[in-house]
């Protein structure tokens, strides 16, 4: 029997399960990595996402070769099947070892390939919880709340624990991490890298691919190797984590990254492992005396939310991506593809930033982009496809639950306890975007009224019956009931007019 290993583009880990399984036979075990042009035509991917993934793959292949592995790298192939079959036949491979993909569609893609060998599936080891472990936790529960899962994970992993109790006497310091931006704030600069020859060649090539893409390829400063990713992690721990907590929900013009870690692309590619990330944060807490609310807030994002999203993705039924609880049908407005086409400054700033970098932090994604899509009634599947293509850290397992569930409440409350819908008041409080906007954040109707305002109240009105069953919405709906009928009628008319103007 001759074993070979196929390493996928988001499995660039030195502890890849298939590599570990034959580590003593590296010279006799062929490895293949493949870039498929067909695969990246599924949606309009951000140019920097393509540069990042392909550059990281090429660097990883070089590192494997330097470590003594026999590596075949197939760049810019039409599909996966042709080079994979040729490689299998050339190397007389009888068993193909594949680590279970994080994304269900990719598992289905591999299963549909007509390969002249057996496939040996190995468990994915790039998360803190396996899918089986999450399923064991979830089975039989009446609710699958993130907070319950997070506490179970803290206990299981011994993170920030004193015996059976959390350090500091409470599990969650989120209330300390929601401060609005006050005055001029000065986050430490993030660590970016000058592209090397491999990356520069892709920056030149990707904009000229023979199919549609999104955004711009340069300037490009993302890490493309594990060594660089570790440097980003260390820089975050040393310079950004100490003051990460208070303003992690704030949004400020010109401050694209705030105090955020910018490591999600590297975690999702396998260049970093979540175990080493949370260990570094906890070590800094104990050794450097960092504030507990900052460290706990960061660990909750990695060991809590990220693992929860991945676990739910595999636990939920396969029809989850098609959910549309509110029956929203409007297509994406053109400004999602060109930020210059909107005068809403919060959307303009966020979308322009995504075009330039492929990145926006979690509140920009949730309370600007998803919030607008929800209250304006955009088709959830169109929004998810855009998120999947636009963001540097996006994968199927990331975006299905985050967008369909958390952002758009299209699953009817499986993931979130209430829709994350908000008027311009929230944006005005948590950002400086409203100061430079053509619209008035305090105005609900008439010329100059902020679309976030009339869409918010129109959303509550349109879905009053469904929302009344959500206990946490009762207070808001009482405010709707107090609104004068003539104002509510004006809000309805303004929402309809907006859609008519944007979908001629």
HUFEN-V248752 format. One record per helix or strand of 2 or more residues. SS is the DSSP state (A for helix, B for strand). FROM is the first residue (numbers start at 1). LEN is the number of residues. If there is no record, write none. Layout:
[[SS:FROM:LEN] [SS:FROM:LEN]]
This chain:
[[B:3:4] [A:17:5] [A:23:6] [B:30:7] [A:39:3] [A:47:20] [B:70:8] [A:81:10] [B:95:5] [A:104:9] [B:118:5] [A:131:8] [A:146:12] [B:161:2] [B:165:2] [A:167:3] [A:174:3] [A:197:10] [A:226:18] [B:251:2] [A:264:6] [A:274:15] [A:292:24] [A:320:3] [A:334:3] [A:339:3] [A:345:13] [A:362:14] [A:380:11] [A:396:12] [A:424:7] [A:433:4] [A:451:12] [A:464:5] [A:471:11] [A:485:18]]
